[in-house]
């Protein structure tokens, strides 16, 4: 997907497919929540974030998300 808006739309559409498994439904619910939270935290950013970016957006204190400057 090219933009976060496209990703949100695709995830929303798939979430309401009655044929998906309950595990897939839970995954999509969480993914949609994470995407919407990222979008609200970065309204000017339209790129489709990676799972790592979503994780770091919610957990900036995690060791793997720290940024060191000289």
Secondary structure by P-SEA (a helix, b strand, c coil): cccaaaaaaaaaaaaacccccaaaaaaaaaaaaaaaaaaaacccccccccaaaaaaaacccccccccccc
